[in-house]
Amino acid sequence: MPKMKTNRAAAKRFKITGTGRVRRSKGGLNHCMQEKSRKRCRRLRKNDMVDGTFEKRIKLMLPYG
């Protein structure tokens, strides 16, 4: 059997945790920073979890994740 291909775009954006949940980074931290408060920028730096409804789809794109 041939190897399954990992979706490279998904691999750069998501990581699978030890418990099997999907971790993602928060959006909105690339530009227009002067309008955002320091508190907001600090919160955006932290990682977030993907919603359960999308987890199955993302895991299909990351077969070896």
Secondary structure, 3 states (H helix, E strand, C coil): CCCCCCCHHHHHHEEECCCCCEEEECCCCCCCHHHCCHHHHHHHHCEEECCHHHHHHHHHHCCCC
